[in-house]
Amino acid sequence: MTSLSQINRLFCLTLSLTLSMTNCSKPPEVTEPILPRKPSSEPVAPNNQPAPSRITGSVSQDTPPVSVVTPQEPAPSAKPTHDIAEHRPPVIADCDTSFNVTDDSSVFLPENKVFVTRVMSPCISLTGQRGHKKHSGWMAMGFPCTGGEGRIDWKGTNHARPKMVSFLMETSCPMAPQDLNRIKSEAWKTAKIPEAAPLIAFNPFVIQYWEVPGSEDADASLTVELRSGPSLEGEWTKFVKGKPLKVFLVGRENAWVPGNKMYGIEGEIVFASKNRFTFKVSSARQLAATELDTVKKRCESLRPERACSQVF
């Protein structure tokens, strides 16, 4: 008689044989063949190293990023050609050093009451002196209404007692002298500009700020005006009877010239007829920085406020 332990052993043997036959009858799994990888343009990290970044080529946060862009030196800042020409004039053989005019200052011709404002073609001589090319052209500035009559506008119904008077010193108003040879002759005597050098431009002065001395009338504008009661009752009455109106004018040359040259003009507006006047220059000078600052402060003290920042 078979024991219980033998029966259990026989059952386990039978079960084990059945499982073995089942695994042998199962077909082997078919796996896809391993194809060679296509070469990649991306860098491959060595074993046990983190892969580089796709964008900057840097590795993990533990490693500082390294830029793959080749550094380039910054391009030198470009300078305007006119600045280079002004500060580095060419060295030439026919550089005339006799001109008594510099780029920074103008020369006043007192006989004709005009300024020599610029001589063209600056240069350096072979000996290292600054000058201008021989027979270079030059520019001058005159004053409107010194060679002809300007227009007077007055508002109101009574010419003897107007509400406001405007003296229009327009740039189209004739300038003295009308004979330009007089300017060239004095330019030779005062500024040593050869008479063979051509006067290429005779530009007008343009008002940007004005004052009537002894009066509260002043403004940052192009037109001299009488507005206050004392001026209209006093100065205007004297003016139409023949007494000139004294004025102080500040402005620039009506042309592009290097630098920021401003001029102070003391002069008189002279009665010519009911609606016409002429202008007479008493003295003129190029204003220094300290003088400009003084005039600017007077402009800024006016009330209501004027557009002084657009002038100075």
C-alpha positions in Angstrom: 0.0 0.0 0.0 1.4 3.3 -1.1 2.1 5.9 1.6 0.8 9.4 1.6 4.4 10.8 1.2 5.0 8.7 -1.9 1.7 10.0 -3.4 2.8 13.6 -2.8 6.2 13.0 -4.3 4.6 11.4 -7.4 2.2 14.3 -7.8 5.0 16.9 -7.7 7.1 14.9 -10.2 4.1 14.7 -12.6 3.4 18.5 -12.3 7.1 19.4 -12.9 7.3 17.2 -16.0 4.1 18.8 -17.4 5.4 22.4 -17.0 8.7 21.4 -18.6 7.0 20.0 -21.7 4.9 23.1 -22.0 7.9 25.5 -22.1 9.7 23.4 -24.7 6.7 23.5 -27.1 6.5 27.3 -27.0 8.2 28.8 -30.1 11.1 31.3 -29.5 10.3 35.0 -29.6 11.4 36.7 -32.7 13.2 40.1 -32.1 13.8 42.9 -34.5 17.3 43.0 -35.9 19.6 45.7 -34.5 20.4 48.2 -37.3 23.4 50.4 -37.3 22.6 53.9 -36.0 22.7 56.9 -38.4 25.6 59.3 -37.6 24.4 62.2 -35.6 25.6 65.8 -35.8 25.0 66.3 -32.1 27.9 65.6 -29.7 27.9 62.4 -27.8 28.9 62.4 -24.2 31.4 59.8 -22.9 30.3 57.0 -20.6 29.1 58.2 -17.2 29.0 61.8 -18.5 25.8 63.9 -18.9 24.8 64.7 -22.4 25.5 68.2 -23.7 22.8 70.7 -24.1 21.1 71.0 -27.6 21.2 74.8 -27.7 24.3 76.1 -26.0 26.5 73.0 -26.0 26.6 73.1 -22.2 26.3 70.1 -19.9 24.3 69.7 -16.8 23.9 72.4 -14.2 26.9 71.1 -12.3 29.1 72.2 -15.2 29.3 75.9 -16.3 27.8 76.5 -19.7 30.2 77.1 -22.6 29.0 79.2 -25.6 29.6 77.7 -29.0 29.5 81.2 -30.6 32.9 82.5 -31.6 33.4 85.9 -29.8 33.8 88.9 -32.1 35.4 92.2 -31.2 33.0 95.1 -31.2 33.0 97.3 -34.3 34.6 100.7 -33.8 32.1 103.5 -33.4 31.7 105.5 -36.6 32.4 109.2 -36.5 30.8 111.7 -38.8 33.0 112.6 -41.7 32.7 116.3 -41.1 34.0 115.9 -37.6 37.0 114.0 -38.9 37.6 116.7 -41.5 37.4 119.4 -38.8 39.8 117.8 -36.3 42.1 116.2 -38.7 42.6 118.4 -41.7 44.9 117.1 -44.4 48.5 118.1 -44.8 49.0 119.8 -48.1 51.8 121.8 -49.8 49.6 124.8 -50.8 48.1 125.4 -47.3 47.9 129.1 -46.7 48.5 130.0 -43.1 48.0 133.7 -43.5 44.2 133.6 -42.8 43.3 135.4 -39.6 40.2 133.3 -39.1 39.7 130.1 -37.1 36.9 127.6 -37.0 35.9 128.5 -33.5 35.6 132.3 -33.8 34.3 134.8 -36.3 35.9 138.1 -37.3 33.9 141.3 -37.2 34.6 143.9 -40.0 33.7 147.2 -38.3 33.6 149.4 -41.4 30.9 147.3 -43.2 29.3 145.9 -40.0 29.5 142.3 -41.1 31.1 139.1 -39.8 33.5 136.7 -41.6 32.1 133.5 -40.2 33.9 130.7 -42.0 36.8 129.9 -44.4 36.5 126.6 -46.3 39.0 123.8 -46.8 41.0 123.8 -43.5 44.4 122.2 -43.8 47.9 121.8 -42.2 51.0 123.1 -43.8 54.1 121.0 -44.3 55.6 122.8 -41.3 52.7 121.8 -39.1 50.8 125.1 -39.0 47.0 125.3 -39.4 45.6 127.2 -42.3 43.3 126.9 -45.3 43.9 125.8 -48.8 45.1 128.6 -51.0 42.2 130.7 -52.5 39.6 128.8 -50.5 36.1 130.2 -50.5 34.7 131.9 -47.4 31.4 133.0 -45.9 30.1 136.3 -44.3 27.1 137.3 -42.3 25.2 140.6 -42.6 22.2 142.1 -40.9 18.7 142.4 -42.4 17.3 145.9 -43.0 20.7 147.6 -42.9 20.6 148.0 -46.7 16.9 148.6 -47.2 13.6 149.1 -45.4 11.7 146.6 -43.2 8.0 146.5 -42.5 6.2 147.7 -39.4 3.0 146.0 -38.3 0.8 147.7 -35.8 -2.5 146.6 -34.3 -5.3 148.9 -33.3 -7.3 151.7 -34.8 -5.0 154.6 -34.1 -1.5 154.7 -35.4 -0.4 157.2 -32.7 -1.7 154.9 -29.9 -1.5 151.3 -31.1 -2.1 148.2 -29.0 1.0 146.5 -30.3 3.8 147.2 -32.7 6.0 144.6 -34.6 9.2 145.3 -36.4 9.7 142.6 -39.0 13.4 142.1 -39.5 13.0 139.3 -42.1 15.9 137.5 -43.6 14.8 138.7 -47.1 15.2 142.4 -46.0 18.2 144.0 -47.9 21.6 143.9 -46.2 24.4 146.4 -46.4 26.8 146.6 -48.1 25.3 145.7 -51.5 28.7 146.0 -53.1 30.4 142.8 -52.0 33.8 144.1 -53.1 33.8 146.3 -50.1 33.5 143.3 -47.9 36.3 141.5 -49.7 38.5 144.6 -49.4 38.0 144.9 -45.7 38.3 141.1 -45.2 41.8 141.4 -46.7 42.8 144.2 -44.3 41.3 142.8 -41.2 41.3 139.0 -41.6 44.1 138.6 -44.1 41.8 136.8 -46.6 43.3 137.2 -50.1 41.1 139.2 -52.5 41.5 136.3 -54.9 39.6 134.0 -52.5 35.9 134.0 -53.5 33.1 135.1 -51.2 30.8 132.2 -51.7 27.9 133.2 -49.4 26.6 136.4 -47.7 24.1 135.0 -45.2 21.7 137.0 -43.0 21.6 137.1 -39.2 18.4 135.7 -37.7 17.0 137.0 -34.4 16.2 134.4 -31.7 16.0 136.5 -28.6 15.6 140.3 -28.2 15.3 143.0 -25.6 14.4 146.7 -25.6 16.8 148.2 -23.0 15.0 150.2 -20.3 11.7 148.4 -21.0 10.1 145.2 -19.9 9.6 144.1 -23.5 11.7 141.1 -24.3 11.0 137.7 -25.9 12.5 134.6 -27.5 11.1 135.2 -31.0 12.0 136.4 -34.5 10.3 139.8 -34.3 11.0 142.8 -32.1 7.7 144.0 -30.6 6.4 146.8 -28.3 3.7 145.4 -26.1 3.8 147.1 -22.7 2.0 150.2 -21.9 5.0 152.4 -21.1 6.7 151.3 -24.4 3.6 152.0 -26.5 3.0 155.4 -24.9 6.7 156.4 -24.5 9.0 154.7 -26.9 6.6 154.5 -29.8 5.7 158.1 -29.5 9.3 159.1 -29.5 10.0 156.7 -32.4 7.5 158.1 -34.8 8.9 161.6 -34.1 12.4 160.4 -35.2 14.1 159.1 -32.1 15.6 155.6 -32.9 14.5 152.6 -30.8 17.5 150.9 -29.1 17.5 147.1 -29.1 19.7 144.2 -28.1 19.5 141.2 -30.4 20.8 137.6 -29.9 20.8 135.1 -32.8 22.7 133.0 -35.3 23.8 133.0 -38.9 21.0 131.7 -41.1 23.1 128.9 -42.5 24.7 125.6 -41.4 28.1 126.3 -40.0 30.2 124.2 -37.7 30.0 125.0 -34.0 27.3 126.8 -32.1 28.2 130.4 -32.6 25.8 133.0 -31.2 26.1 136.7 -31.6 25.0 139.7 -29.5 24.0 142.8 -31.5 23.4 146.3 -30.1 21.6 148.5 -32.6 18.9 151.0 -33.4 15.6 150.7 -35.3 15.2 153.9 -37.2 11.9 155.4 -38.4 11.6 155.6 -42.2 7.9 156.1 -42.9 4.6 155.3 -41.3 5.0 151.5 -41.8 8.7 151.2 -42.7 12.0 151.2 -40.8 15.7 150.6 -41.2 18.2 149.0 -38.8 21.6 150.3 -37.8 24.3 148.2 -36.1 26.1 150.0 -33.3 28.2 147.1 -32.1 28.4 143.3 -32.6 30.3 140.5 -31.1 30.4 136.7 -30.9 29.1 135.9 -27.4 31.3 133.9 -25.0 29.8 131.1 -22.8 29.6 133.4 -19.8 27.7 136.1 -21.7 25.3 133.5 -23.1 24.6 132.2 -19.6 23.8 135.7 -18.4 21.4 136.3 -21.3 19.8 132.9 -20.8 19.1 133.7 -17.2 17.4 136.9 -18.2 15.3 135.0 -20.7 14.3 132.4 -18.1 13.2 135.1 -15.7 10.5 136.4 -18.0 6.9 135.8 -17.2 5.0 134.1 -18.6 7.8 131.7 -19.4 9.3 131.8 -22.9 10.9 129.0 -25.0 14.4 129.8 -23.8 15.6 126.2 -24.0 15.0 126.3 -27.8 17.3 129.2 -28.2 20.2 128.7 -25.7 
